[in-house]
Amino acid sequence: MRLPVAPAADGAVALSWQHGSVEDLAQTLDLHPKVIRKGIRLAFLAPTITTDILLGRQKHGLMLGDLDESVALSWQVQDSPVSYG
């Protein structure tokens, strides 16, 4: 299934999210499915973690790679000191 893609004025790409799977979306965007899954996981970070990162209050040395597959889906678990720091 091909996806209509429309470039926005700022160069971003607006997409219509009508896909049957992550694999379909990845194929449309010419990306590996793992890249799509990682982006989805990061989109669902606990609000407290997102706020800390945006305000520069994240734990010292925190890198994007630290927030990939090891991040739990539950916001309660993400917010625990052991999980995030």
Secondary structure, DSSP 8 states (H G I E B T S, - for coil): ----EEE-TTS-EEE----SSHHHHHHHHT--HHHHHHHHHHHT--HHHHHHHHTT-S-TT--GGGGSTTS-S-HHHHTSHHHH-
